[in-house]
C-alpha cells in the first residue's frame, strides 16, 4: 500500500492528529480521527440508511472528523479522483 499524506488537522497539538491520506493503489481516502463516543454511535445506529440493518458492522467504525480537517478532506477527495483516472 502506498499512502500519500494530504495533511493533519492544523488545530491539532502534539497529542492528537486527525489525518487524511489517499491510497495511491486504489484511490481510497484513509482517515485517522477521534473515536466517536457512545452517544454518537447510538445516533448513527438509530439513523441507519433505509433498507439497511441497524447497527455498526464489526468491520466498520464511526469516527468524528473535526471541522478543521474539512479543507484537507476536500483536497483528499480531489487527489483520490485524480488517482482514480
N, C-alpha and C positions, 0 to 999 in steps of 0.2 A: 504494500500500500504506500502510495506517495501522497502526502498531505501538503497542500500549500497553505501556509498561515495567512489568514486575512487580517486578524488583529485581535486584541483583547479590549475589554471594556475600559475606556480611558478614565473612568471614575474609580477603577479598582485600585486597591492598595497592593501591598506585597503578599497579603494573606488570602486573597481571592482573585480569581482570574477567569471570569466568563470569557470564553474564547471561541472564535469561528475559524474553521478551516474548510477547504474544498479538497475532496479526494480526486486526484488527477486521473485515476484509473477509471472511475465510473461517474464522476461529476456530482457525487453526493455531497451535501453540506454536512459537516460534522461539527457538533456544538458541545462545549463544556459550559455548564452553568449551575445555578443553585438548584438543589433538590426541592421540589415542591412540597409544601407542608401538607399534613393530613387533610386540612380543610380544603385546600386547593384540589387535592387528589379526589376528595369526595365530590366536589362540584363538577369535576371533569367526568366522573362516573355517572353522575345524575344528568349530565348534559351530553350523553352519548349520541352519536350520529344516528338518525333514524335508520332502522333496519339492522343495526349492529347490536351485538351482545353488550350488556353493561359490564363494566369492569375494565381494568388495565391488564392486558395480557402479560404473562410472566417475562416475555422477551422485550417488553416496552417499558417506558417510564414517563413520568411527567416532570418537566423542568420549568423553571422560571427564567426568562431571559430579561435582564434589566433593560430599561428603555435606552440606556446609554449605548447598548450594543446594536440598536436598530440600524444605524448607518453602516455598521460593519456587516450586518445581515444583508442589507441591500447590495453591498459590494460582493459578498459571498454568492448571492443569487446571480449577479451579473457574471462573476467568474465561473460559476457552475454552468450557466448557459453557454458561455464561450467554450468551456472544456468539453461540452457535450456535442459540439458541432463537428 
